[in-house]
């Protein structure tokens, strides 16, 4: 069974400081690795997790789809403040 790790990067935060004003305080440039469990390392905004969950699953279980851009797939959080870019993490065979 194919299962890709998904790289999730906060590529844009609509504040002057680059830090989300919400409780999670997401910072532009933060990267989360999404695998079979919740993000490894630093945690991320739970509302953002809800927004990206379906797309994360699709990317994890499939090869590149025709609707994906070269860089991945962008998802904006429910508040419209943080945009996350989801992309498959490539691993060397072996």
Secondary structure as UniProt FT lines:
FT   STRAND          6..13
FT   TURN            16..17
FT   TURN            23..24
FT   TURN            28..29
FT   STRAND          31..34
FT   HELIX           46..61
FT   TURN            66..67
FT   STRAND          73..76
FT   TURN            78..79
FT   STRAND          82..88
//
